[in-house]
């Protein structure tokens, strides 16, 4: 197991070329926002070059499975590519310090793909995944805690700009339909202190649960972005899921309860 200087130069030259192209693209967009034709032309060049760059990285892994430079290539692959190409890497590389980099991206890719699959399974009528999370009083609540009621799960965080931007609409619709549906905020990626301070600052009067960094419920519900909001019926089945802050959720609530 070794790293040839020639291999590194080849890989770094491709990375350097792509980095320069990226910088040029960003700079051009900033300076020439009114020139759509030139911007579109550069975007096409960027996309084509990126595709070639990824293909070159994947070819490098395939042709040099016992070279630790494979680790550099894995940093730019998407989840499908990462999982597929992981099987090509030599065991000696997997067992090396560079293999730890590969393993990190491989595990991250598997998690992303599992989350995406969970989201795709979250169709209307399927049973919603259960959970066990702590509320503001330190008591644990599960999905069964809300059995017999409509529930709106809101996956959010104090760090999420779109989540905060959507709070006024959430408050308005909570007041509008709080006798017909239970709003349940599920905080993710905050410390417990940040969560408690956020609930207090934004005056969130519905049920608030703390998840923190645990990926279990996030993966179970296929959360790929924030906010993610899911309506669940009184029998614990999914009504509809919404990714991102949009008017579609509120139109659905009006349709259901007006």
C-alpha positions as YAML, in Angstrom:
chain: A
units: angstrom
residues:
- id: 1
  name: UNK
  ca: [0.00, 0.00, 0.00]
- id: 2
  name: UNK
  ca: [1.56, 3.29, -1.07]
- id: 3
  name: UNK
  ca: [0.79, 6.66, -2.61]
- id: 4
  name: UNK
  ca: [2.59, 7.40, -5.83]
- id: 5
  name: UNK
  ca: [3.52, 11.04, -6.42]
- id: 6
  name: UNK
  ca: [2.29, 10.68, -9.99]
- id: 7
  name: UNK
  ca: [-1.11, 9.43, -8.77]
- id: 8
  name: UNK
  ca: [-1.45, 12.35, -6.39]
- id: 9
  name: UNK
  ca: [-0.43, 14.86, -9.06]
- id: 10
  name: UNK
  ca: [-3.05, 13.44, -11.43]
- id: 11
  name: UNK
  ca: [-5.80, 13.59, -8.85]
- id: 12
  name: UNK
  ca: [-4.82, 17.03, -7.53]
- id: 13
  name: UNK
  ca: [-4.58, 18.46, -11.03]
- id: 14
  name: UNK
  ca: [-8.19, 17.46, -11.65]
- id: 15
  name: UNK
  ca: [-9.27, 18.84, -8.28]
- id: 16
  name: UNK
  ca: [-7.37, 22.07, -8.90]
- id: 17
  name: UNK
  ca: [-8.95, 22.49, -12.32]
- id: 18
  name: UNK
  ca: [-12.40, 22.01, -10.90]
- id: 19
  name: UNK
  ca: [-11.69, 24.42, -8.02]
- id: 20
  name: UNK
  ca: [-10.57, 27.13, -10.46]
- id: 21
  name: UNK
  ca: [-13.64, 26.55, -12.61]
- id: 22
  name: UNK
  ca: [-15.88, 26.81, -9.54]
- id: 23
  name: UNK
  ca: [-14.24, 30.07, -8.46]
- id: 24
  name: UNK
  ca: [-14.58, 31.47, -11.96]
- id: 25
  name: UNK
  ca: [-18.25, 30.49, -12.04]
- id: 26
  name: UNK
  ca: [-19.02, 32.14, -8.71]
- id: 27
  name: UNK
  ca: [-17.06, 35.29, -9.59]
- id: 28
  name: UNK
  ca: [-18.73, 35.58, -12.97]
- id: 29
  name: UNK
  ca: [-22.21, 35.19, -11.48]
- id: 30
  name: UNK
  ca: [-21.46, 37.89, -8.92]
- id: 31
  name: UNK
  ca: [-20.11, 40.35, -11.49]
- id: 32
  name: UNK
  ca: [-22.43, 39.66, -14.42]
- id: 33
  name: UNK
  ca: [-25.82, 38.83, -12.93]
- id: 34
  name: UNK
  ca: [-27.59, 40.66, -15.76]
- id: 35
  name: UNK
  ca: [-25.98, 38.64, -18.57]
- id: 36
  name: UNK
  ca: [-28.15, 35.51, -18.63]
- id: 37
  name: UNK
  ca: [-26.71, 34.08, -21.84]
- id: 38
  name: UNK
  ca: [-23.12, 34.13, -20.59]
- id: 39
  name: UNK
  ca: [-24.14, 32.84, -17.17]
- id: 40
  name: UNK
  ca: [-26.08, 29.94, -18.70]
- id: 41
  name: UNK
  ca: [-23.16, 29.11, -20.96]
- id: 42
  name: UNK
  ca: [-20.76, 29.01, -18.03]
- id: 43
  name: UNK
  ca: [-23.23, 26.91, -16.02]
- id: 44
  name: UNK
  ca: [-23.33, 24.32, -18.83]
- id: 45
  name: UNK
  ca: [-19.53, 24.26, -18.93]
- id: 46
  name: UNK
  ca: [-19.41, 23.89, -15.16]
- id: 47
  name: UNK
  ca: [-21.89, 20.98, -15.15]
- id: 48
  name: UNK
  ca: [-20.13, 19.18, -17.99]
- id: 49
  name: UNK
  ca: [-16.74, 19.62, -16.33]
- id: 50
  name: UNK
  ca: [-18.08, 18.41, -13.01]
- id: 51
  name: UNK
  ca: [-19.45, 15.26, -14.63]
- id: 52
  name: UNK
  ca: [-16.06, 14.61, -16.23]
- id: 53
  name: UNK
  ca: [-14.35, 15.24, -12.91]
- id: 54
  name: UNK
  ca: [-16.57, 12.72, -11.08]
- id: 55
  name: UNK
  ca: [-16.05, 10.16, -13.84]
- id: 56
  name: UNK
  ca: [-12.28, 10.61, -13.53]
- id: 57
  name: UNK
  ca: [-12.44, 10.10, -9.76]
- id: 58
  name: UNK
  ca: [-14.49, 6.93, -10.16]
- id: 59
  name: UNK
  ca: [-12.10, 5.63, -12.82]
- id: 60
  name: UNK
  ca: [-9.22, 6.27, -10.46]
- id: 61
  name: UNK
  ca: [-10.86, 4.18, -7.73]
- id: 62
  name: UNK
  ca: [-11.60, 1.36, -10.18]
- id: 63
  name: UNK
  ca: [-8.08, 1.33, -11.63]
- id: 64
  name: UNK
  ca: [-6.23, 1.90, -8.34]
- id: 65
  name: UNK
  ca: [-8.17, 0.06, -5.61]
- id: 66
  name: UNK
  ca: [-5.03, -0.48, -3.51]
- id: 67
  name: UNK
  ca: [-3.94, 3.16, -3.57]
- id: 68
  name: UNK
  ca: [-4.75, 5.37, -0.57]
- id: 69
  name: UNK
  ca: [-5.39, 8.29, -2.93]
- id: 70
  name: UNK
  ca: [-8.82, 6.69, -3.35]
- id: 71
  name: UNK
  ca: [-9.73, 8.50, -0.13]
- id: 72
  name: UNK
  ca: [-9.51, 11.85, -1.91]
- id: 73
  name: UNK
  ca: [-11.83, 10.64, -4.65]
- id: 74
  name: UNK
  ca: [-14.49, 9.54, -2.16]
- id: 75
  name: UNK
  ca: [-14.86, 13.08, -0.81]
- id: 76
  name: UNK
  ca: [-16.61, 14.22, -4.01]
- id: 77
  name: UNK
  ca: [-18.89, 11.27, -4.81]
- id: 78
  name: UNK
  ca: [-22.63, 11.33, -4.24]
- id: 79
  name: UNK
  ca: [-24.28, 8.76, -1.96]
- id: 80
  name: UNK
  ca: [-25.12, 6.21, -4.67]
- id: 81
  name: UNK
  ca: [-21.64, 6.41, -6.16]
- id: 82
  name: UNK
  ca: [-19.98, 6.18, -2.76]
- id: 83
  name: UNK
  ca: [-21.82, 3.02, -1.76]
- id: 84
  name: UNK
  ca: [-21.26, 1.41, -5.14]
- id: 85
  name: UNK
  ca: [-17.53, 2.22, -5.35]
- id: 86
  name: UNK
  ca: [-16.80, 1.26, -1.76]
- id: 87
  name: UNK
  ca: [-16.85, -2.39, -2.79]
- id: 88
  name: UNK
  ca: [-13.98, -1.73, -5.20]
- id: 89
  name: UNK
  ca: [-11.54, -0.48, -2.59]
- id: 90
  name: UNK
  ca: [-8.82, -2.89, -1.49]
- id: 91
  name: UNK
  ca: [-8.90, -4.26, 2.04]
- id: 92
  name: UNK
  ca: [-5.42, -2.89, 2.70]
- id: 93
  name: UNK
  ca: [-6.67, 0.63, 1.98]
- id: 94
  name: UNK
  ca: [-9.81, 0.12, 4.07]
- id: 95
  name: UNK
  ca: [-7.62, -0.86, 7.00]
- id: 96
  name: UNK
  ca: [-5.34, 2.17, 6.67]
- id: 97
  name: UNK
  ca: [-5.72, 5.69, 8.13]
- id: 98
  name: UNK
  ca: [-6.93, 6.80, 4.69]
- id: 99
  name: UNK
  ca: [-9.54, 4.06, 4.95]
- id: 100
  name: UNK
  ca: [-11.07, 5.92, 7.88]
- id: 101
  name: UNK
  ca: [-11.86, 8.79, 5.51]
- id: 102
  name: UNK
  ca: [-13.45, 6.38, 3.05]
- id: 103
  name: UNK
  ca: [-15.39, 4.66, 5.83]
- id: 104
  name: UNK
  ca: [-16.72, 8.02, 7.05]
- id: 105
  name: UNK
  ca: [-18.11, 8.96, 3.63]
- id: 106
  name: UNK
  ca: [-19.39, 5.43, 3.07]
- id: 107
  name: UNK
  ca: [-21.35, 5.41, 6.35]
- id: 108
  name: UNK
  ca: [-22.66, 8.91, 5.65]
- id: 109
  name: UNK
  ca: [-23.80, 7.78, 2.20]
- id: 110
  name: UNK
  ca: [-25.60, 4.73, 3.61]
- id: 111
  name: UNK
  ca: [-27.36, 6.95, 6.13]
- id: 112
  name: UNK
  ca: [-28.42, 9.38, 3.40]
- id: 113
  name: UNK
  ca: [-29.78, 6.60, 1.20]
- id: 114
  name: UNK
  ca: [-31.65, 4.99, 4.10]
- id: 115
  name: UNK
  ca: [-33.19, 8.35, 4.98]
- id: 116
  name: UNK
  ca: [-34.25, 8.92, 1.38]
- id: 117
  name: UNK
  ca: [-35.83, 5.46, 1.23]
- id: 118
  name: UNK
  ca: [-37.72, 6.13, 4.47]
- id: 119
  name: UNK
  ca: [-39.10, 9.37, 3.03]
- id: 120
  name: UNK
  ca: [-40.24, 7.59, -0.10]
- id: 121
  name: UNK
  ca: [-42.09, 5.03, 2.06]
- id: 122
  name: UNK
  ca: [-43.90, 7.77, 3.98]
- id: 123
  name: UNK
  ca: [-47.00, 7.55, 1.82]
- id: 124
  name: UNK
  ca: [-50.52, 8.46, 2.95]
- id: 125
  name: UNK
  ca: [-52.08, 5.63, 4.94]
- id: 126
  name: UNK
  ca: [-48.87, 3.98, 6.17]
- id: 127
  name: UNK
  ca: [-48.34, 3.70, 9.94]
- id: 128
  name: UNK
  ca: [-46.18, 6.53, 11.25]
- id: 129
  name: UNK
  ca: [-42.97, 5.46, 13.02]
- id: 130
  name: UNK
  ca: [-43.12, 5.57, 16.81]
- id: 131
  name: UNK
  ca: [-40.76, 7.65, 18.93]
- id: 132
  name: UNK
  ca: [-39.91, 8.34, 22.57]
- id: 133
  name: UNK
  ca: [-38.80, 11.90, 23.29]
- id: 134
  name: UNK
  ca: [-38.63, 14.19, 26.29]
- id: 135
  name: UNK
  ca: [-40.92, 17.22, 26.66]
- id: 136
  name: UNK
  ca: [-40.22, 20.49, 28.48]
- id: 137
  name: UNK
  ca: [-41.22, 18.95, 31.80]
- id: 138
  name: UNK
  ca: [-38.74, 16.12, 31.37]
- id: 139
  name: UNK
  ca: [-41.47, 13.55, 30.71]
- id: 140
  name: UNK
  ca: [-41.14, 11.12, 27.83]
- id: 141
  name: UNK
  ca: [-43.83, 11.06, 25.17]
- id: 142
  name: UNK
  ca: [-44.47, 8.65, 22.31]
- id: 143
  name: UNK
  ca: [-46.69, 8.74, 19.26]
- id: 144
  name: UNK
  ca: [-49.25, 6.80, 21.30]
- id: 145
  name: UNK
  ca: [-49.43, 9.78, 23.66]
- id: 146
  name: UNK
  ca: [-51.47, 11.49, 20.94]
- id: 147
  name: UNK
  ca: [-53.60, 8.51, 19.92]
- id: 148
  name: UNK
  ca: [-57.12, 9.50, 18.93]
- id: 149
  name: UNK
  ca: [-55.99, 12.96, 17.76]
- id: 150
  name: UNK
  ca: [-54.74, 14.45, 14.55]
- id: 151
  name: UNK
  ca: [-51.08, 15.40, 14.96]
- id: 152
  name: UNK
  ca: [-48.74, 17.70, 13.07]
- id: 153
  name: UNK
  ca: [-45.10, 16.76, 13.66]
- id: 154
  name: UNK
  ca: [-42.76, 19.69, 13.02]
- id: 155
  name: UNK
  ca: [-39.06, 18.77, 12.72]
- id: 156
  name: UNK
  ca: [-37.21, 22.03, 13.34]
- id: 157
  name: UNK
  ca: [-34.21, 23.66, 15.03]
- id: 158
  name: UNK
  ca: [-33.33, 27.10, 16.38]
- id: 159
  name: UNK
  ca: [-30.46, 27.19, 13.85]
- id: 160
  name: UNK
  ca: [-32.85, 26.75, 10.90]
- id: 161
  name: UNK
  ca: [-33.71, 30.04, 9.24]
- id: 162
  name: UNK
  ca: [-36.72, 28.69, 7.32]
- id: 163
  name: UNK
  ca: [-38.06, 27.09, 10.50]
- id: 164
  name: UNK
  ca: [-37.95, 30.42, 12.31]
- id: 165
  name: UNK
  ca: [-39.41, 32.24, 9.32]
- id: 166
  name: UNK
  ca: [-42.38, 29.86, 9.34]
- id: 167
  name: UNK
  ca: [-43.24, 30.31, 13.03]
- id: 168
  name: UNK
  ca: [-45.80, 33.12, 12.49]
- id: 169
  name: UNK
  ca: [-47.81, 30.89, 10.12]
- id: 170
  name: UNK
  ca: [-47.50, 27.98, 12.51]
- id: 171
  name: UNK
  ca: [-48.80, 30.13, 15.35]
- id: 172
  name: UNK
  ca: [-51.71, 31.39, 13.26]
- id: 173
  name: UNK
  ca: [-52.77, 27.89, 12.25]
- id: 174
  name: UNK
  ca: [-52.29, 26.51, 15.73]
- id: 175
  name: UNK
  ca: [-54.72, 29.10, 17.07]
- id: 176
  name: UNK
  ca: [-57.05, 28.36, 14.17]
- id: 177
  name: UNK
  ca: [-57.19, 24.57, 14.58]
- id: 178
  name: UNK
  ca: [-55.76, 23.71, 18.03]
- id: 179
  name: UNK
  ca: [-59.06, 22.08, 19.00]
- id: 180
  name: UNK
  ca: [-58.81, 19.75, 16.02]
- id: 181
  name: UNK
  ca: [-55.10, 18.91, 15.69]
- id: 182
  name: UNK
  ca: [-52.15, 18.71, 18.09]
- id: 183
  name: UNK
  ca: [-48.98, 20.49, 16.99]
- id: 184
  name: UNK
  ca: [-45.80, 18.71, 18.15]
- id: 185
  name: UNK
  ca: [-42.44, 20.40, 17.63]
- id: 186
  name: UNK
  ca: [-39.46, 18.02, 17.47]
- id: 187
  name: UNK
  ca: [-36.22, 19.92, 17.94]
- id: 188
  name: UNK
  ca: [-33.17, 18.54, 16.14]
- id: 189
  name: UNK
  ca: [-29.45, 19.36, 16.27]
- id: 190
  name: UNK
  ca: [-29.70, 21.82, 19.17]
- id: 191
  name: UNK
  ca: [-28.35, 21.44, 22.67]
- id: 192
  name: UNK
  ca: [-31.08, 21.07, 25.27]
- id: 193
  name: UNK
  ca: [-30.33, 24.59, 26.49]
- id: 194
  name: UNK
  ca: [-30.65, 26.03, 22.98]
- id: 195
  name: UNK
  ca: [-33.94, 24.17, 22.53]
- id: 196
  name: UNK
  ca: [-35.42, 25.47, 25.78]
- id: 197
  name: UNK
  ca: [-34.27, 29.01, 25.08]
- id: 198
  name: UNK
  ca: [-35.67, 28.82, 21.53]
- id: 199
  name: UNK
  ca: [-39.07, 27.63, 22.69]
- id: 200
  name: UNK
  ca: [-39.19, 30.46, 25.22]
- id: 201
  name: UNK
  ca: [-37.90, 33.14, 22.84]
- id: 202
  name: UNK
  ca: [-40.34, 32.27, 20.06]
- id: 203
  name: UNK
  ca: [-43.22, 31.61, 22.48]
- id: 204
  name: UNK
  ca: [-44.09, 28.20, 21.10]
- id: 205
  name: UNK
  ca: [-47.18, 27.15, 23.04]
- id: 206
  name: UNK
  ca: [-47.75, 23.72, 21.49]
- id: 207
  name: UNK
  ca: [-46.13, 20.46, 22.62]
- id: 208
  name: UNK
  ca: [-42.35, 20.63, 22.30]
- id: 209
  name: UNK
  ca: [-40.10, 17.55, 22.30]
- id: 210
  name: UNK
  ca: [-36.31, 17.33, 22.27]
- id: 211
  name: UNK
  ca: [-34.40, 15.06, 19.90]
- id: 212
  name: UNK
  ca: [-30.99, 16.71, 19.75]
- id: 213
  name: UNK
  ca: [-28.40, 14.87, 17.66]
- id: 214
  name: UNK
  ca: [-30.12, 11.47, 17.64]
- id: 215
  name: UNK
  ca: [-30.56, 10.32, 14.03]
- id: 216
  name: UNK
  ca: [-33.01, 7.51, 14.82]
- id: 217
  name: UNK
  ca: [-36.29, 9.41, 14.45]
- id: 218
  name: UNK
  ca: [-34.79, 11.60, 11.71]
- id: 219
  name: UNK
  ca: [-34.00, 8.54, 9.60]
- id: 220
  name: UNK
  ca: [-37.30, 6.82, 10.49]
- id: 221
  name: UNK
  ca: [-39.28, 9.77, 9.12]
- id: 222
  name: UNK
  ca: [-36.91, 10.36, 6.19]
- id: 223
  name: UNK
  ca: [-36.08, 13.92, 7.24]
- id: 224
  name: UNK
  ca: [-33.72, 15.31, 4.59]
- id: 225
  name: UNK
  ca: [-34.20, 19.00, 5.24]
- id: 226
  name: UNK
  ca: [-35.69, 21.41, 7.73]
- id: 227
  name: UNK
  ca: [-38.40, 22.12, 8.46]
- id: 228
  name: UNK
  ca: [-40.13, 18.83, 7.69]
- id: 229
  name: UNK
  ca: [-43.79, 18.59, 8.72]
- id: 230
  name: UNK
  ca: [-45.98, 15.50, 8.79]
- id: 231
  name: UNK
  ca: [-49.71, 15.22, 9.43]
- id: 232
  name: UNK
  ca: [-50.77, 12.01, 11.20]
- id: 233
  name: UNK
  ca: [-54.36, 10.87, 11.65]
- id: 234
  name: UNK
  ca: [-56.01, 9.67, 14.92]
- id: 235
  name: UNK
  ca: [-55.12, 6.06, 14.08]
- id: 236
  name: UNK
  ca: [-51.43, 6.88, 13.82]
- id: 237
  name: UNK
  ca: [-51.26, 6.78, 10.02]
- id: 238
  name: UNK
  ca: [-49.62, 9.31, 7.74]
- id: 239
  name: UNK
  ca: [-51.93, 11.81, 6.06]
- id: 240
  name: UNK
  ca: [-49.30, 13.78, 4.19]
- id: 241
  name: UNK
  ca: [-45.66, 14.83, 4.56]
- id: 242
  name: UNK
  ca: [-44.15, 18.18, 3.61]
- id: 243
  name: UNK
  ca: [-40.48, 18.99, 3.14]
- id: 244
  name: UNK
  ca: [-39.60, 22.64, 3.61]
- id: 245
  name: UNK
  ca: [-41.69, 25.65, 4.52]
- id: 246
  name: UNK
  ca: [-44.55, 26.01, 2.05]
- id: 247
  name: UNK
  ca: [-48.13, 27.11, 1.69]
- id: 248
  name: UNK
  ca: [-49.13, 23.56, 0.74]
- id: 249
  name: UNK
  ca: [-49.22, 22.44, 4.39]
- id: 250
  name: UNK
  ca: [-51.59, 25.19, 5.44]
- id: 251
  name: UNK
  ca: [-53.83, 24.64, 2.43]
- id: 252
  name: UNK
  ca: [-54.05, 20.98, 3.48]
- id: 253
  name: UNK
  ca: [-55.04, 21.95, 7.05]
- id: 254
  name: UNK
  ca: [-57.74, 24.24, 5.67]
- id: 255
  name: UNK
  ca: [-58.96, 21.44, 3.42]
- id: 256
  name: UNK
  ca: [-59.14, 19.02, 6.35]
- id: 257
  name: UNK
  ca: [-60.70, 21.18, 9.03]
- id: 258
  name: UNK
  ca: [-62.66, 24.04, 7.46]
...
